[in-house]
């Protein structure tokens, strides 16, 4: 089944709600049955983030909860989010939109609710002609930001593949 991410605005629940309302006004019931709908948690502080996370997880109109990497600016860790979910007996598939660091892949593997992850880390490094370092601690990680979409910029595909292999390890 294909998944549609309901439009959202980073850190802004009110604007996200407006976009969601417009989205649902354009999606008819027949179309809704064709897709799974992913709702991204959007809030700008810890209290509101957890409240919104709980609301989304309890609402049946959403099939999947999207937890973005930006949550790391509000919450201490992915573990903190997942323990909140467990302690509140919330059950819904989760998709991680980005990772704070490569170690979160291993952390995510401990939670069966986390079904999928997307991130551009290996590509970002390859665009900068860098190999992803093999580290022992998350606090050693140095993030490399993504590139603006530029179809003329040459990507070192072999380096990107090597970076993917490093992440998979």
N, C-alpha and C positions, 0 to 999 in steps of 0.2 A: 504494500500500500504506500502510495506517495504521501509525503508530509508537507503541509503548508505552515510556515511560520507566520503567525498573526503579527501584523506590523506593530512595532513598539518604538518608544523613544527612550534612549539610555537615561536612567536615573529619574524618569519623569512618568509617574503613574497616571497623572491626569491626562497628559497628551497621549499616552499609550491607550488609555480608555477611549479617547475620541477616535483614534485610528482603528481600534478594535470595533467600535460601533459602526463606523463606516464600512469596514471589512465585512462584517456580518450582514449589513444591509445589501451588499453586492453578491453575497454567496447564497444561492438558493438551497433548499433542503435536499434536492436531488444531487447537487454538486457536493454538499457536505458529506453525503454517504460515500463518496468516492475517495475521500482523503482523511488522513489523521491530521488533527490540528495541534500545533505546538504553541504554547503561550510562554513567553519569556518573562521572568520575574523582573519587575522594574520598580525601583524605589531608591530614595537617596539617603536613607539612614537605616541602621540595624533594626530598629523596632518595626518600621514600616516594611522593610524587606521580609522579615519573618512573617508578619501579618499577611502580606501579599502572597508569599510562598504557600502559606497554609490555605488561603482562599482559593488559589489556583488548583492546588492539589485536591481540594474537596469539590471542585466544580466539574460536573460531568460534561460540560460542553468542550472541555479541553481533554485531549488524549495524552499529550506529552507535556512535561514541564521543561522549559529551557532555562538552564542556569548558566549565565554568561561569565566569562573571565572577569568582567568588571566587578562582580560580587566581591572580589578580593580587596576592593577599595572600601567596602562596607563591613564585610565579615572577616574574621581572623583566618579562616581556612575552609577548604571544602569539607573537611571532617566536621567542623562546627555546624555547617549547613545540614549535613547528612545525619548527625546526631539529633538535631532538632526534628528532622523528618521522622526518624525512628521513635523518638520520645513522644511524638504527637500521633503516632500510629497512622501516618499518612502513606498512602500507597498509590503511586502512579509512575509510569515510565519517565525516565529523566534523560535529557540530552544535554551534554556539556558543550557550550559554545565557547571554545577556547580553553586553554590551560594556563595557570599561573606559572608553572614550570613543568618540566618533563616528569618529575616524580609524581605528579597528580594522576598520571595514567595508572601507576601501580596502586595508588590510593583508591582510585575509582574502581579498580577491579575487585575490591573488597565489598562493593555494594551492588547487589544484583539489580537494583532499580535503575542504575546507570547503564543504559543500553547502548548509547552511541556518544561519540565525541568527534568534534571537528576542530581543527586548528591549522594555522598556516606556518607554524614554527619552522618545519624543515625547509619550506619554500622561502620564508623570510631570510633565513640564514644563507641559502643558496644564492638569492639575489644579491647578497652582500659578499658573495664568494667566501663564505666561512663554513667550516665544518662545525657541527654541534659538538660542544665539549662533553666529554664523559666525566661526570662529577659524582661526588659522594654525598653532598649535602645540598638541600634546596636553597639555602642562603648563599651558596656560591654562584647561583644562576644569574646570568646577565641577559636580560631580555633584549631582543632586537626587534624593533617595530616593523610592521608591514610596509610594503611599498604602495604608493598610489598606483592604481591600475594603469599600466603602460604596456600596450601590446607590442611596442617596438623594442622594449628592453629584452636583451637576451638572457635567458635563464640557463644556468649550468645544470642540465637535467641529470647528469651523472652525480653531481654533488647533492642535488635534491634527493635522489634515490638513496645515496649513502646516508644522508641525514635522516631519512625515514627509517632506514635499518637501525641506526643508532637509537632512535626513539623507541623502536619496537623492542630493543634489548632491554 
